Amino acid sequence: MTEPEQHNDPSDRFARQLRELETAGNLRRIPPDVDPARCVDLTSNDYLGLAADADLAARFRSESPDAPMTSSASRLLALHQDAYTRLERRLEDVYGPDRRALLFNSGYHANTGIIQAVADRRTLIVADRLVHASIIDGIRLSGATFVRFRHNDTAHLQQILQAKAADYETVLIIAESVYSMDGDSAPLREIADIKRHTPGALLYVDEAHGVGVCGHGGLGLSAAEDTLADTDIMVGTFGKALASYGAFAVVSPVMHSYLVNRARSLIFSTAIPPACALWSLMTLEESLSASWRRDDLARNARLLADIIPGGAPSHIRPFITGSSARAVELSARLDRYGFKVLPIRTPTVPAGTERLRFSLSAAIAPSQLARLAEFKDLFTRP
């Protein structure tokens, strides 16, 4: 009788890779719960302070005590649609009568589902080098030809389009409005102008970190820069400045119908709870009218820019450490001083650009940032 062939345990490979990540200082762990009274949260995306507004939450519970906590079905099969349609109609009110809004379960669902639906092998996708991982995954699912242009470099974008666009039926240009790791903004007017002069081009703008923060009513950088008319697909999220969950796309009526029929992440996912959609409607209304929150956020951005050098004030501010070990060590020191700022390491950012990502909220008091200024030397030493 022959001896059974020996096979390696697959878990050995996973364990080895985990050890390699830990050795490099790049092993991720889910952080423990933190008492907000113990620290200033400089990692949250609660830009407007809506998640920290107890009065707003209490009003929601009072006005919507019986809001269903589950849809129990995908959007195309759900019995109750009122909460979703109310939120979508309100988005259409503010973004324009010629636009339709469509809800998704998250920004990740929106980006993967939409890009997979609109692009194929006859499509050239040209995306900024720093677009979010969800966009990259959507591109991979689409099977389209994909080229990156240098970050915010519109001359490079033009060079790529001039060399390649004529070979494809459709060109999809993708950018973010505000970039999540650097906090800088895209030159949307220049990109929109390039799109107008490129036959067969569509412009896709991810406003995840712009909605609620930028422009009148917090409608995003596309609205602030007057490029909405040239933006074929605008994606916004409820999970950041709007303090809820889920995402939305603002598109033409034709594109809306197309996505309902082709976006797999919409078709095959259980819809967000109606209660969540109603809460999003309330936070959207609050954002539209609460310019004082954006003023407070801008004030905090200026204060933080005085503490951490480099670049224009923004609600997202990186401090580049250049190594994972330094990022982890500095994060731990700040935690001891009462500031939660978690390290951002490769592969989230390229090797050599590891950092602390400071994320501001309007709910942070100037006195709390003044206390951070006491440790300013941490951000000036090499």
N, C-alpha and C positions, 0 to 999 in steps of 0.2 A: 504494500500500500504506500503510495507516495504521500509525502508530507504536504499539508496544505500550504499554498503560497502565502508568504508573509506580506502583509500590506501595511504601509505606514498609516498611522492614525491621522485623519485630516485635521483633528484639533491641534496636533503638533505644529502644523504650519501656521495656524492662527496664533498659537501661543508664541511662536518664534517671532512673528511680525509684531505682536504686542510688545515683546521684549525690545525689539529694535526701535519701536516708537518711544518707549520709555527711556532707552539709552540716549536717544536724540533729543529728549525733552519735549516730545510732541504727543505724548499719550494723553488723550482726552478722558476726563471723568465728569460725570454729572455732579455739579456742585451741591453742597448741602443747603438746606433751608437757612435763611439768614433773617434775623430779627431786624426789621427796618429801623428800630430805635437805636440799633448798635452802629449803623453805618449809613453813609450817604451812597445811594445807588447811582453809580456812573457807568452802568452797563445796560440798563433798561432802554427800550425804544419808546417809552412813554413820553414822547417829546412835548406834548401839550399839558401833561399832568392830569389828563382825564382819568387814567386808571387810579390815580391817587385821590380823586375827588369823591369823598364819601357821600356828600350831599347829592351828587348826580346819581350815584348807585342807588341811594335810598329812594330817589324820585322814580327811578326805573322800576324798582320792586313794588312801589305803590301803584304806578300806572299800569303795569303789566304783570299782575300777580299770577295769572293763569296762562302765561305764554308757554307753549309746548316746548319741552326740553329735548325733543328729538323729532326729526322728520320721518324716520322709519323707512325711508325710500330715497332713491335718487331723485334729482330735481324733475326728471321727465316722468316720474311715476308718483310723486308725492301727492297726497290727497289735499293737503292745505298749502296754498300758494300765496295767500294774502300778504304775509310778512315779507316774502321775497319780492313780490311785485311792488309793494309800497316802497321798499328801499331802492329798487331799480328805477322806478318812476321818479323818485326824488333826485337820484343821480342824473337822470336825463334832464330834469328841470334845470339843474345848475350847470351841466356841461353842454347844453344846447339842444334845440328841438330836432335837429337833423341827426342826432346821435342816439344810439341805444346802449343800455347798460346790461351787463350779464355778470351774475355772481359766480364765484368759484370758491372752493373750500379753503384755499390758501394762495399766497403768492406763488408758491412752488407749483401747486396744481394749475394755476393760470398760465405760468410761463411754459411748463412742459406741455400742457394740453393745447395751447394756442399755437405755439411754434410747430409742434408736430402736425397740427391740422392744416396750417396755411403753407407750409414748405414741403417740397419733395425734391426729387432728383433733377427737376427742371428749374430749381431755384438756387440762386446764389445768395448766401447769407453773409453779410459783412457786419461784424459786431466789434464794439470797443473791447480792447484787450482785458478790461477789468469788469466786464459784466458778471452778474451773479451766477453761481453754480447751477441754479435752476434753469437759467437761460441756456447754459452749455448743455445740460441734460436734454432740454427740449430740442436743441439743434441736433444732437446725436440721434434722438428718436426719429427726427424727420428724414434722415438720410441725405440731406441737402449738402452741397458743397459749401464749405465754411472757411472764411478768411477773417482774421482779426486785424483791425487797424490799431495803430499805437494810440494809447490813451489820450482822448480829447484832441487828437491830431487830425484835423479835417483835411489837411493837404494830403496826408497818407490815405485817408478814406477816398478822396477823389482819384488818387493814383490807382488804387485797386479797382475802382469802378470803371475808370477809363480803359484799363487793361482787360477786364473780365466780363463786365456787365452785358455786353452785346451777345455773349454766347449763351445767355439764359433767358428763359421766358419771363421770370419774375426775379426781382432783387429785393431782399428784405434787409433793411438797414436797422440795426438794433443798438440802442444806447440806454443808459439809465439817466435819470434827471439829476439825482444826487447819489454819489457813489458811497456804498455802505461802509467801506473800510477806510476811505480817505476823506470823505465829507466834502469833496469838491463837486462842482456842478458841470454838466455837459454844455458845450456851446450849441444849444438847440437851434438857434436862429441860423447858424451856419450849416448845421446838419440838415435842417428843413429846406434850405435853399438848394443844397446839393441834391436832395431827394427830388425836388421839383424839376430839376434839370436832368434827371436820370430816367429814361423811358422804362416803364414797367416796374418802377420802384414803389415799395411800401415802407413807411417809417413806423417803427415799433419802439415805444418809450416806456420803460419801467419806472413808475413814479413811487415805488415803495417808500422811499425816504423823502419824497417831496410832498406827497399829499398830506394835508393838515398843517404843513410848515411853510410852504412857499406860496406867494401870490395872494391876491385878494380872496378872502374866505378860505384860504388854505387849499385851493383847488389844484395846486401843484405848479411845478416850474413851467410846464408846457403852457398853462394858462397865463402865468406871469410873463412869459416871453412871447406871448401871442403866436404860438406855433401849433395850437390845437387843430386848426383847420388843415394843417399839413401832416398831422399825426394820425395815421390810419388805425393804429392799435395803441391805446394808452391803458396801461395796467396800474391799478392802485391797490393798496392794501388797507384793511381795517385793523390789522394786528399791531400796528406801530403807533403813529400819532393819534389814531382814532380809537385806540384802547379796547379793541374788540378782537374778532377772529374772522378770517376769511379775506377774500379779495374780490376785485371787480375789474372788468374790461369795459372801456368806452370805445365803441366802434360804430361803423355805418350800419344801417338796417340790413343790408345784404350780408355784411360780415357777421352780424349777430345771428342771422338765420343759418349761415354756414357753420358757425361754431357750435350751435345747438345740435347740428347734425354730424359734426366731425371731431369735436374736441373730446377725446376719450376720457380725460380726467373729469370732465363734466358729466358725461353720459353714464359712466360706470362707477361713480362715487355717491355714497349716501350724502344727501344735501346737508348743509350746516343746520343746526337746530333753529327753528323759527324764533325762539327766544333770543338767540344770538343776532339774527337779522334785525329784530326790533331794537336791541341794544345798539347795534351799529347805526340804525336810523337816528337814535337819540344822540349818540356821540358825533355823528355827522352834522346834525343841526347845531350842536354846541360848537363844533369847530367853525362852522360857517359864520357864526355871530361873535365868536370870542377872539377878536383881534388882539385883545390885551394879553392873551396867553402867548401869541406869537411874539408880541413885544417883549414879554418877560423872557422867552426863550432866546431872542436875539440879544438881550442884555446879558444873559448868562454866557452866550457864545463869545461876546466881546470880553467878558471877564476871564474866561478860560483861555482865550487867545493871548492874554497878557501873562498867563502862567506858563503855558506850553508854547514855545515859539514855532513859527513856520506857517505860512499860508494865511488865507483870509479867514475871518471868524466863521464858524459853522457849528451846527448842533451836533456834528460828529467830528471828533478831533483825534487823530492818531499821534502817538509818541513812538517813533521807530526805535526799537532797541537793537535790532540787527542780529539777535540770536534768541532762540527759544528759552535758553537758561536765564538770560537777563530779563526777559519778559516775565517769566514765572517768579523770579526773585523779587522784582520790583512790585509785581502784583501782591505778593505776600507781605511786603513791607507796607504798602498802602492799606492793606486789610488791617494790619495791626494799628494803623493810625485812624481807622474808622472809615475807609473809603473802599467800596467794592468796584474794582476795575479789573476785569479778567483778561488774561493774556490771549492774544490772537496769534496762532502759529501756522506754519506750513502744514497741510496744503491749502488752508483757507487763504493765506497770502503767500507770495513767492518766497522761497528761502532767501534769507538775508534781509527781509523786510518785516520780520516778526515785530510785534508791537503790542502796546496797550491801546485799546480803542475806548476813548472817552465819549460817552453818549449822554447828552444833556436832556434835562426836562425843565419845563417852565415851573414845575413845582419845587425845584431846588432853590433855596434861599440864597441871596448874595453872600450872607454871612457864612454859609457852608462852603462856598467857593473861596471865600477869603481865608478860611482855615486851611484849604488845600494849598493856598499860596504860601503858607508857612513852610511848605516842603518843596518850594519851587526849585531848590538846588538839585533835587532828584532829576529834574528834566533839563538841566543845563550841563551836567557833568558828562564827559565822553564815556 
